[in-house]
Amino acid sequence: MNTQLFGSKMASIPAISQSQLLLKKTQFISTPKTSFFTIPISKPNKSLNLYGLKFKKPVAATAETAAAAEEKGKKRYPGEGKGFVEEMRFVAMKLHTKDQAKEGEKEAQEKPLPKWEPSVDGYLKFLVDSKLVYDTLEKIVDKADYPEYAEFRNTGLERAESLAKDLAWFKEQGYSIPEPSSPGLNYSAYVEELSKKDPQAFICHFYNTYFAHSAGGRMIGKKVAEMILNGKELEFYKWDGDLKQLLQNVRDKLNKVAENWTREEKNHCLEETEKSFKFSGEILRLILS
């Protein structure tokens, strides 16, 4: 998928005469009794090295040297040396702008976004649709149509139960809880269908949904809480245990699963990143609705 990574200096090199070159690179062998030009050639069948230089005999290629040459010639993908999760993170960062992440590469939108003024009603839509997506992801890994999905059961990153508690709190405050809307319904249906036939693509959505929420999602939650919830921290933004360790455990599992994939399957997973951002972005925009 994605790798990008002389002017002539000959004019600046001073001219070197042929005699200078010979003086630097050759060593003539002579003794007080025998000069270079009077060495008798008595055995023409033997090679005569006039300059006294030693040459190494060519080494026949071995399996090890052939394998090393092949490995050197392979295309390396950004982050590949650190594991597949790093590859996924690199691709995700490319879809961020510089103001969203320091590693972002995407051009900022020419038209500025509308003033960020979240409302409780819009936030509730976001929470409801988010819960639907997390419910779907967690049911998929519990069912495990593909054995590798079972690796991601009970990771500690699950969010559906926490969101159920938050929605119950809003209801206690007198708010009406809306039904899921198109963004959440569409994303839920998409990952459900994807999980049955395309495990690599599904894993991409799984990774981006949970890891994005643990990073940018937390910052958004804090900002919303300050603006419309009197600073209340929702359960959606709390984890049991050390979040960094929970994330590392899931990284290790993702890397382990991807070890069994071909390069083509890994690339296919990475190619799904943009769709993941599209779906999650539509749900996030509900906060401003």
Summary of the structure (lengths in Angstrom):
residues: 289
radius of gyration: 32.0
end to end distance: 35.2
largest distance: 113.7
contacts: 702
relative contact order: 0.13
helix: 60%
strand: 1%
